[in-house]
Amino acid sequence: MPKKTSWEDLTDKEQDIIETAVENPDMTHEEVAEETDSSVSYVGKTRREYEDHVEVTEEDTGGGAGGAVILLILVLAALYWASSTGII
């Protein structure tokens, strides 16, 4: 079991590696290393130690912007519908 078990315990580089790997599960260690400006061996070590043990939430990764985009689309759709039906 790894010593670090929460998102806050990880270094910024470890967080970047895990976030990239979790969001792109088909990426190889080489691809994650290139994306995160890390060595392949460090990516492999980090993924082995933490990928399955540290819970990553949208709050940790700065996620949630997708929800704002969906809300914006819904508002625009409602405005379009209202204007096309003569409500506004």
Biopython code that builds the backbone (N, CA, C, O; Angstrom):
import numpy as np
from Bio.PDB.StructureBuilder import StructureBuilder

atoms = [
    (1, "MET", "N", (0.844, -1.173, 0.000)),
    (1, "MET", "CA", (0.000, 0.000, 0.000)),
    (1, "MET", "C", (0.894, 1.242, 0.000)),
    (1, "MET", "O", (1.849, 1.306, 0.773)),
    (2, "PRO", "N", (0.605, 2.218, -0.842)),
    (2, "PRO", "CA", (1.450, 3.413, -0.893)),
    (2, "PRO", "C", (1.313, 4.269, 0.357)),
    (2, "PRO", "O", (0.308, 4.204, 1.065)),
    (3, "LYS", "N", (2.332, 5.066, 0.615)),
    (3, "LYS", "CA", (2.305, 5.949, 1.779)),
    (3, "LYS", "C", (1.326, 7.094, 1.571)),
    (3, "LYS", "O", (0.708, 7.563, 2.526)),
    (4, "LYS", "N", (1.182, 7.540, 0.347)),
    (4, "LYS", "CA", (0.287, 8.653, 0.047)),
    (4, "LYS", "C", (-1.047, 8.081, -0.413)),
    (4, "LYS", "O", (-1.096, 7.307, -1.369)),
    (5, "THR", "N", (-2.118, 8.454, 0.257)),
    (5, "THR", "CA", (-3.414, 7.900, -0.113)),
    (5, "THR", "C", (-4.451, 8.960, -0.446)),
    (5, "THR", "O", (-5.577, 8.624, -0.813)),
    (6, "SER", "N", (-4.093, 10.231, -0.325)),
    (6, "SER", "CA", (-5.043, 11.267, -0.716)),
    (6, "SER", "C", (-4.396, 12.154, -1.765)),
    (6, "SER", "O", (-3.173, 12.241, -1.880)),
    (7, "TRP", "N", (-5.260, 12.806, -2.523)),
    (7, "TRP", "CA", (-4.801, 13.664, -3.621)),
    (7, "TRP", "C", (-3.830, 14.728, -3.115)),
    (7, "TRP", "O", (-2.832, 15.021, -3.773)),
    (8, "GLU", "N", (-4.111, 15.299, -1.968)),
    (8, "GLU", "CA", (-3.287, 16.377, -1.425)),
    (8, "GLU", "C", (-1.888, 15.904, -1.049)),
    (8, "GLU", "O", (-0.955, 16.706, -0.999)),
    (9, "ASP", "N", (-1.735, 14.614, -0.785)),
    (9, "ASP", "CA", (-0.435, 14.067, -0.406)),
    (9, "ASP", "C", (0.526, 13.985, -1.596)),
    (9, "ASP", "O", (1.743, 13.964, -1.411)),
    (10, "LEU", "N", (-0.014, 13.939, -2.805)),
    (10, "LEU", "CA", (0.822, 13.782, -3.992)),
    (10, "LEU", "C", (1.487, 15.099, -4.373)),
    (10, "LEU", "O", (0.947, 16.176, -4.122)),
    (11, "THR", "N", (2.669, 14.997, -4.984)),
    (11, "THR", "CA", (3.325, 16.194, -5.507)),
    (11, "THR", "C", (2.554, 16.668, -6.735)),
    (11, "THR", "O", (1.731, 15.932, -7.279)),
    (12, "ASP", "N", (2.818, 17.883, -7.164)),
    (12, "ASP", "CA", (2.158, 18.407, -8.366)),
    (12, "ASP", "C", (2.438, 17.510, -9.570)),
    (12, "ASP", "O", (1.545, 17.268, -10.383)),
    (13, "LYS", "N", (3.658, 17.021, -9.688)),
    (13, "LYS", "CA", (4.028, 16.161, -10.817)),
    (13, "LYS", "C", (3.272, 14.837, -10.741)),
    (13, "LYS", "O", (2.769, 14.351, -11.754)),
    (14, "GLU", "N", (3.190, 14.252, -9.548)),
    (14, "GLU", "CA", (2.447, 13.001, -9.379)),
    (14, "GLU", "C", (0.965, 13.202, -9.712)),
    (14, "GLU", "O", (0.346, 12.361, -10.363)),
    (15, "GLN", "N", (0.410, 14.324, -9.258)),
    (15, "GLN", "CA", (-0.985, 14.623, -9.575)),
    (15, "GLN", "C", (-1.188, 14.735, -11.082)),
    (15, "GLN", "O", (-2.160, 14.209, -11.624)),
    (16, "ASP", "N", (-0.276, 15.416, -11.750)),
    (16, "ASP", "CA", (-0.365, 15.588, -13.200)),
    (16, "ASP", "C", (-0.322, 14.233, -13.909)),
    (16, "ASP", "O", (-1.088, 13.988, -14.841)),
    (17, "ILE", "N", (0.569, 13.368, -13.465)),
    (17, "ILE", "CA", (0.697, 12.036, -14.061)),
    (17, "ILE", "C", (-0.569, 11.221, -13.839)),
    (17, "ILE", "O", (-1.100, 10.634, -14.782)),
    (18, "ILE", "N", (-1.059, 11.177, -12.604)),
    (18, "ILE", "CA", (-2.244, 10.375, -12.295)),
    (18, "ILE", "C", (-3.467, 10.936, -13.007)),
    (18, "ILE", "O", (-4.269, 10.177, -13.550)),
    (19, "GLU", "N", (-3.616, 12.253, -13.010)),
    (19, "GLU", "CA", (-4.759, 12.862, -13.689)),
    (19, "GLU", "C", (-4.744, 12.530, -15.180)),
    (19, "GLU", "O", (-5.774, 12.169, -15.750)),
    (20, "THR", "N", (-3.583, 12.650, -15.806)),
    (20, "THR", "CA", (-3.462, 12.343, -17.225)),
    (20, "THR", "C", (-3.764, 10.875, -17.488)),
    (20, "THR", "O", (-4.466, 10.543, -18.444)),
    (21, "ALA", "N", (-3.241, 10.003, -16.649)),
    (21, "ALA", "CA", (-3.449, 8.567, -16.822)),
    (21, "ALA", "C", (-4.907, 8.171, -16.606)),
    (21, "ALA", "O", (-5.434, 7.338, -17.343)),
    (22, "VAL", "N", (-5.558, 8.753, -15.615)),
    (22, "VAL", "CA", (-6.953, 8.415, -15.313)),
    (22, "VAL", "C", (-7.870, 8.921, -16.426)),
    (22, "VAL", "O", (-8.812, 8.234, -16.822)),
    (23, "GLU", "N", (-7.588, 10.124, -16.927)),
    (23, "GLU", "CA", (-8.416, 10.693, -17.988)),
    (23, "GLU", "C", (-8.176, 10.023, -19.338)),
    (23, "GLU", "O", (-9.024, 10.089, -20.228)),
    (24, "ASN", "N", (-7.020, 9.378, -19.490)),
    (24, "ASN", "CA", (-6.648, 8.724, -20.751)),
    (24, "ASN", "C", (-6.117, 7.323, -20.459)),
    (24, "ASN", "O", (-4.920, 7.075, -20.604)),
    (25, "PRO", "N", (-6.991, 6.407, -20.052)),
    (25, "PRO", "CA", (-6.525, 5.098, -19.575)),
    (25, "PRO", "C", (-5.790, 4.266, -20.627)),
    (25, "PRO", "O", (-5.068, 3.333, -20.274)),
    (26, "ASP", "N", (-5.957, 4.579, -21.886)),
    (26, "ASP", "CA", (-5.274, 3.818, -22.930)),
    (26, "ASP", "C", (-3.873, 4.351, -23.232)),
    (26, "ASP", "O", (-3.149, 3.760, -24.033)),
    (27, "MET", "N", (-3.489, 5.446, -22.609)),
    (27, "MET", "CA", (-2.163, 6.014, -22.839)),
    (27, "MET", "C", (-1.083, 5.105, -22.249)),
    (27, "MET", "O", (-1.248, 4.541, -21.167)),
    (28, "THR", "N", (0.002, 4.978, -22.971)),
    (28, "THR", "CA", (1.152, 4.226, -22.472)),
    (28, "THR", "C", (1.946, 5.109, -21.509)),
    (28, "THR", "O", (1.719, 6.316, -21.421)),
    (29, "HIS", "N", (2.871, 4.493, -20.797)),
    (29, "HIS", "CA", (3.747, 5.267, -19.917)),
    (29, "HIS", "C", (4.505, 6.321, -20.732)),
    (29, "HIS", "O", (4.705, 7.447, -20.275)),
    (30, "GLU", "N", (4.917, 5.945, -21.928)),
    (30, "GLU", "CA", (5.665, 6.863, -22.786)),
    (30, "GLU", "C", (4.820, 8.080, -23.155)),
    (30, "GLU", "O", (5.312, 9.209, -23.138)),
    (31, "GLU", "N", (3.558, 7.854, -23.486)),
    (31, "GLU", "CA", (2.673, 8.952, -23.861)),
    (31, "GLU", "C", (2.382, 9.865, -22.672)),
    (31, "GLU", "O", (2.349, 11.088, -22.812)),
    (32, "VAL", "N", (2.171, 9.265, -21.509)),
    (32, "VAL", "CA", (1.929, 10.073, -20.305)),
    (32, "VAL", "C", (3.184, 10.872, -19.970)),
    (32, "VAL", "O", (3.092, 12.040, -19.592)),
    (33, "ALA", "N", (4.347, 10.257, -20.105)),
    (33, "ALA", "CA", (5.609, 10.944, -19.827)),
    (33, "ALA", "C", (5.780, 12.148, -20.748)),
    (33, "ALA", "O", (6.186, 13.222, -20.306)),
    (34, "GLU", "N", (5.475, 11.967, -22.004)),
    (34, "GLU", "CA", (5.595, 13.072, -22.956)),
    (34, "GLU", "C", (4.606, 14.190, -22.620)),
    (34, "GLU", "O", (4.958, 15.368, -22.666)),
    (35, "GLU", "N", (3.382, 13.824, -22.285)),
    (35, "GLU", "CA", (2.334, 14.788, -21.964)),
    (35, "GLU", "C", (2.641, 15.571, -20.688)),
    (35, "GLU", "O", (2.292, 16.747, -20.581)),
    (36, "THR", "N", (3.288, 14.926, -19.728)),
    (36, "THR", "CA", (3.530, 15.545, -18.418)),
    (36, "THR", "C", (4.975, 16.000, -18.215)),
    (36, "THR", "O", (5.349, 16.444, -17.130)),
    (37, "ASP", "N", (5.771, 15.886, -19.258)),
    (37, "ASP", "CA", (7.181, 16.277, -19.178)),
    (37, "ASP", "C", (7.879, 15.541, -18.036)),
    (37, "ASP", "O", (8.533, 16.146, -17.186)),
    (38, "SER", "N", (7.721, 14.223, -18.043)),
    (38, "SER", "CA", (8.301, 13.361, -17.019)),
    (38, "SER", "C", (9.087, 12.246, -17.686)),
    (38, "SER", "O", (8.974, 12.026, -18.892)),
    (39, "SER", "N", (9.878, 11.547, -16.896)),
    (39, "SER", "CA", (10.580, 10.384, -17.443)),
    (39, "SER", "C", (9.618, 9.196, -17.462)),
    (39, "SER", "O", (8.690, 9.118, -16.658)),
    (40, "VAL", "N", (9.855, 8.284, -18.385)),
    (40, "VAL", "CA", (9.008, 7.094, -18.507)),
    (40, "VAL", "C", (9.074, 6.274, -17.224)),
    (40, "VAL", "O", (8.059, 5.746, -16.770)),
    (41, "SER", "N", (10.267, 6.165, -16.636)),
    (41, "SER", "CA", (10.401, 5.365, -15.412)),
    (41, "SER", "C", (9.632, 5.993, -14.249)),
    (41, "SER", "O", (9.041, 5.276, -13.442)),
    (42, "TYR", "N", (9.636, 7.332, -14.155)),
    (42, "TYR", "CA", (8.898, 8.005, -13.077)),
    (42, "TYR", "C", (7.394, 7.839, -13.264)),
    (42, "TYR", "O", (6.661, 7.648, -12.293)),
    (43, "VAL", "N", (6.934, 7.912, -14.514)),
    (43, "VAL", "CA", (5.517, 7.692, -14.802)),
    (43, "VAL", "C", (5.116, 6.281, -14.400)),
    (43, "VAL", "O", (4.092, 6.086, -13.744)),
    (44, "GLY", "N", (5.919, 5.297, -14.790)),
    (44, "GLY", "CA", (5.623, 3.908, -14.439)),
    (44, "GLY", "C", (5.566, 3.699, -12.942)),
    (44, "GLY", "O", (4.648, 3.056, -12.433)),
    (45, "LYS", "N", (6.550, 4.243, -12.232)),
    (45, "LYS", "CA", (6.598, 4.117, -10.767)),
    (45, "LYS", "C", (5.378, 4.792, -10.140)),
    (45, "LYS", "O", (4.739, 4.219, -9.258)),
    (46, "THR", "N", (5.057, 5.990, -10.586)),
    (46, "THR", "CA", (3.930, 6.739, -10.024)),
    (46, "THR", "C", (2.612, 6.025, -10.291)),
    (46, "THR", "O", (1.770, 5.918, -9.399)),
    (47, "ARG", "N", (2.431, 5.540, -11.507)),
    (47, "ARG", "CA", (1.190, 4.846, -11.841)),
    (47, "ARG", "C", (1.043, 3.566, -11.030)),
    (47, "ARG", "O", (-0.040, 3.271, -10.524)),
    (48, "ARG", "N", (2.125, 2.804, -10.904)),
    (48, "ARG", "CA", (2.068, 1.555, -10.136)),
    (48, "ARG", "C", (1.736, 1.825, -8.675)),
    (48, "ARG", "O", (0.944, 1.103, -8.069)),
    (49, "GLU", "N", (2.341, 2.864, -8.112)),
    (49, "GLU", "CA", (2.161, 3.135, -6.688)),
    (49, "GLU", "C", (0.829, 3.783, -6.349)),
    (49, "GLU", "O", (0.257, 3.508, -5.295)),
    (50, "TYR", "N", (0.325, 4.649, -7.239)),
    (50, "TYR", "CA", (-0.790, 5.501, -6.828)),
    (50, "TYR", "C", (-2.057, 5.425, -7.671)),
    (50, "TYR", "O", (-3.132, 5.774, -7.183)),
    (51, "GLU", "N", (-1.965, 4.991, -8.890)),
    (51, "GLU", "CA", (-3.129, 5.062, -9.777)),
    (51, "GLU", "C", (-4.346, 4.338, -9.212)),
    (51, "GLU", "O", (-5.468, 4.825, -9.357)),
    (52, "ASP", "N", (-4.154, 3.211, -8.587)),
    (52, "ASP", "CA", (-5.287, 2.438, -8.049)),
    (52, "ASP", "C", (-5.563, 2.712, -6.575)),
    (52, "ASP", "O", (-6.505, 2.154, -6.013)),
    (53, "HIS", "N", (-4.760, 3.560, -5.943)),
    (53, "HIS", "CA", (-4.877, 3.749, -4.502)),
    (53, "HIS", "C", (-5.314, 5.145, -4.082)),
    (53, "HIS", "O", (-5.792, 5.335, -2.964)),
    (54, "VAL", "N", (-5.155, 6.120, -4.964)),
    (54, "VAL", "CA", (-5.522, 7.483, -4.625)),
    (54, "VAL", "C", (-6.810, 7.812, -5.350)),
    (54, "VAL", "O", (-6.890, 7.680, -6.572)),
    (55, "GLU", "N", (-7.822, 8.240, -4.602)),
    (55, "GLU", "CA", (-9.098, 8.582, -5.207)),
    (55, "GLU", "C", (-9.004, 9.982, -5.802)),
    (55, "GLU", "O", (-8.676, 10.944, -5.108)),
    (56, "VAL", "N", (-9.296, 10.085, -7.091)),
    (56, "VAL", "CA", (-9.249, 11.349, -7.801)),
    (56, "VAL", "C", (-10.683, 11.785, -8.072)),
    (56, "VAL", "O", (-11.460, 11.047, -8.678)),
    (57, "THR", "N", (-11.026, 12.981, -7.622)),
    (57, "THR", "CA", (-12.368, 13.509, -7.854)),
    (57, "THR", "C", (-12.280, 14.704, -8.789)),
    (57, "THR", "O", (-11.193, 15.235, -9.018)),
    (58, "GLU", "N", (-13.421, 15.132, -9.334)),
    (58, "GLU", "CA", (-13.435, 16.310, -10.203)),
    (58, "GLU", "C", (-12.935, 17.532, -9.458)),
    (58, "GLU", "O", (-12.287, 18.398, -10.045)),
    (59, "GLU", "N", (-13.230, 17.607, -8.170)),
    (59, "GLU", "CA", (-12.780, 18.743, -7.374)),
    (59, "GLU", "C", (-11.259, 18.783, -7.316)),
    (59, "GLU", "O", (-10.668, 19.862, -7.360)),
    (60, "ASP", "N", (-10.622, 17.624, -7.217)),
    (60, "ASP", "CA", (-9.164, 17.552, -7.155)),
    (60, "ASP", "C", (-8.525, 18.020, -8.451)),
    (60, "ASP", "O", (-7.502, 18.705, -8.435)),
    (61, "THR", "N", (-9.125, 17.650, -9.567)),
    (61, "THR", "CA", (-8.516, 17.924, -10.863)),
    (61, "THR", "C", (-8.969, 19.232, -11.473)),
    (61, "THR", "O", (-8.590, 19.560, -12.598)),
    (62, "GLY", "N", (-9.776, 19.983, -10.744)),
    (62, "GLY", "CA", (-10.275, 21.226, -11.306)),
    (62, "GLY", "C", (-11.422, 20.979, -12.263)),
    (62, "GLY", "O", (-11.812, 21.867, -13.020)),
    (63, "GLY", "N", (-11.965, 19.765, -12.229)),
    (63, "GLY", "CA", (-13.081, 19.435, -13.101)),
    (63, "GLY", "C", (-14.316, 20.200, -12.699)),
    (63, "GLY", "O", (-14.268, 21.033, -11.794)),
    (64, "GLY", "N", (-15.389, 19.936, -13.341)),
    (64, "GLY", "CA", (-16.613, 20.639, -13.051)),
    (64, "GLY", "C", (-16.922, 21.681, -14.089)),
    (64, "GLY", "O", (-18.054, 22.158, -14.171)),
    (65, "ALA", "N", (-15.933, 22.047, -14.892)),
    (65, "ALA", "CA", (-16.178, 23.010, -15.958)),
    (65, "ALA", "C", (-17.144, 22.427, -16.968)),
    (65, "ALA", "O", (-17.885, 23.167, -17.615)),
    (66, "GLY", "N", (-17.145, 21.119, -17.111)),
    (66, "GLY", "CA", (-18.079, 20.470, -18.028)),
    (66, "GLY", "C", (-19.512, 20.743, -17.637)),
    (66, "GLY", "O", (-20.366, 20.918, -18.505)),
    (67, "GLY", "N", (-19.793, 20.784, -16.341)),
    (67, "GLY", "CA", (-21.131, 21.087, -15.862)),
    (67, "GLY", "C", (-21.539, 22.502, -16.221)),
    (67, "GLY", "O", (-22.696, 22.750, -16.563)),
    (68, "ALA", "N", (-20.590, 23.439, -16.146)),
    (68, "ALA", "CA", (-20.878, 24.828, -16.513)),
    (68, "ALA", "C", (-21.180, 24.933, -17.998)),
    (68, "ALA", "O", (-22.053, 25.703, -18.400)),
    (69, "VAL", "N", (-20.478, 24.178, -18.809)),
    (69, "VAL", "CA", (-20.718, 24.188, -20.251)),
    (69, "VAL", "C", (-22.103, 23.632, -20.552)),
    (69, "VAL", "O", (-22.829, 24.187, -21.376)),
    (70, "ILE", "N", (-22.468, 22.556, -19.898)),
    (70, "ILE", "CA", (-23.798, 21.969, -20.106)),
    (70, "ILE", "C", (-24.880, 22.957, -19.685)),
    (70, "ILE", "O", (-25.882, 23.113, -20.384)),
    (71, "LEU", "N", (-24.691, 23.620, -18.558)),
    (71, "LEU", "CA", (-25.655, 24.612, -18.096)),
    (71, "LEU", "C", (-25.786, 25.742, -19.108)),
    (71, "LEU", "O", (-26.897, 26.178, -19.406)),
    (72, "LEU", "N", (-24.676, 26.215, -19.634)),
    (72, "LEU", "CA", (-24.697, 27.271, -20.634)),
    (72, "LEU", "C", (-25.468, 26.830, -21.877)),
    (72, "LEU", "O", (-26.265, 27.598, -22.417)),
    (73, "ILE", "N", (-25.239, 25.619, -22.326)),
    (73, "ILE", "CA", (-25.950, 25.093, -23.496)),
    (73, "ILE", "C", (-27.445, 25.029, -23.229)),
    (73, "ILE", "O", (-28.247, 25.393, -24.089)),
    (74, "LEU", "N", (-27.823, 24.569, -22.046)),
    (74, "LEU", "CA", (-29.242, 24.497, -21.694)),
    (74, "LEU", "C", (-29.890, 25.877, -21.663)),
    (74, "LEU", "O", (-31.008, 26.051, -22.147)),
    (75, "VAL", "N", (-29.193, 26.851, -21.098)),
    (75, "VAL", "CA", (-29.725, 28.212, -21.048)),
    (75, "VAL", "C", (-29.893, 28.767, -22.456)),
    (75, "VAL", "O", (-30.924, 29.360, -22.773)),
    (76, "LEU", "N", (-28.890, 28.576, -23.295)),
    (76, "LEU", "CA", (-28.987, 29.060, -24.673)),
    (76, "LEU", "C", (-30.115, 28.364, -25.426)),
    (76, "LEU", "O", (-30.825, 29.001, -26.205)),
    (77, "ALA", "N", (-30.285, 27.078, -25.203)),
    (77, "ALA", "CA", (-31.374, 26.341, -25.856)),
    (77, "ALA", "C", (-32.723, 26.864, -25.386)),
    (77, "ALA", "O", (-33.641, 27.009, -26.193)),
    (78, "ALA", "N", (-32.857, 27.148, -24.105)),
    (78, "ALA", "CA", (-34.112, 27.682, -23.573)),
    (78, "ALA", "C", (-34.399, 29.065, -24.155)),
    (78, "ALA", "O", (-35.541, 29.368, -24.499)),
    (79, "LEU", "N", (-33.379, 29.893, -24.264)),
    (79, "LEU", "CA", (-33.557, 31.215, -24.860)),
    (79, "LEU", "C", (-33.960, 31.110, -26.327)),
    (79, "LEU", "O", (-34.838, 31.838, -26.791)),
    (80, "TYR", "N", (-33.323, 30.212, -27.043)),
    (80, "TYR", "CA", (-33.666, 30.010, -28.454)),
    (80, "TYR", "C", (-35.113, 29.551, -28.579)),
    (80, "TYR", "O", (-35.869, 30.066, -29.403)),
    (81, "TRP", "N", (-35.493, 28.578, -27.755)),
    (81, "TRP", "CA", (-36.870, 28.068, -27.788)),
    (81, "TRP", "C", (-37.865, 29.171, -27.457)),
    (81, "TRP", "O", (-38.887, 29.319, -28.127)),
    (82, "ALA", "N", (-37.558, 29.944, -26.416)),
    (82, "ALA", "CA", (-38.467, 31.022, -26.007)),
    (82, "ALA", "C", (-38.604, 32.077, -27.105)),
    (82, "ALA", "O", (-39.701, 32.578, -27.354)),
    (83, "SER", "N", (-37.492, 32.414, -27.758)),
    (83, "SER", "CA", (-37.590, 33.428, -28.807)),
    (83, "SER", "C", (-38.286, 32.890, -30.053)),
    (83, "SER", "O", (-38.982, 33.639, -30.739)),
    (84, "SER", "N", (-38.111, 31.608, -30.354)),
    (84, "SER", "CA", (-38.760, 31.048, -31.546)),
    (84, "SER", "C", (-40.244, 30.832, -31.358)),
    (84, "SER", "O", (-40.989, 30.767, -32.336)),
    (85, "THR", "N", (-40.690, 30.720, -30.109)),
    (85, "THR", "CA", (-42.126, 30.552, -29.844)),
    (85, "THR", "C", (-42.804, 31.874, -29.508)),
    (85, "THR", "O", (-44.003, 31.900, -29.234)),
    (86, "GLY", "N", (-42.057, 32.964, -29.525)),
    (86, "GLY", "CA", (-42.615, 34.278, -29.287)),
    (86, "GLY", "C", (-42.803, 34.643, -27.829)),
    (86, "GLY", "O", (-43.439, 35.653, -27.525)),
    (87, "ILE", "N", (-42.270, 33.854, -26.933)),
    (87, "ILE", "CA", (-42.391, 34.149, -25.499)),
    (87, "ILE", "C", (-41.564, 35.381, -25.151)),
    (87, "ILE", "O", (-41.976, 36.204, -24.334)),
    (88, "ILE", "N", (-40.406, 35.501, -25.771)),
    (88, "ILE", "CA", (-39.578, 36.694, -25.522)),
    (88, "ILE", "C", (-39.224, 37.374, -26.820)),
    (88, "ILE", "O", (-38.534, 38.394, -26.814)),
]
sb = StructureBuilder()
sb.init_structure("model")
sb.init_model(0)
sb.init_chain("A")
sb.init_seg("    ")
for serial, (resi, resn, name, xyz) in enumerate(atoms, 1):
    if name == "N":
        sb.init_residue(resn, " ", resi, " ")
    sb.init_atom(name, np.array(xyz, "f"), 0.0, 1.0, " ", f" {name:<3s}", serial, name[0])
structure = sb.get_structure()
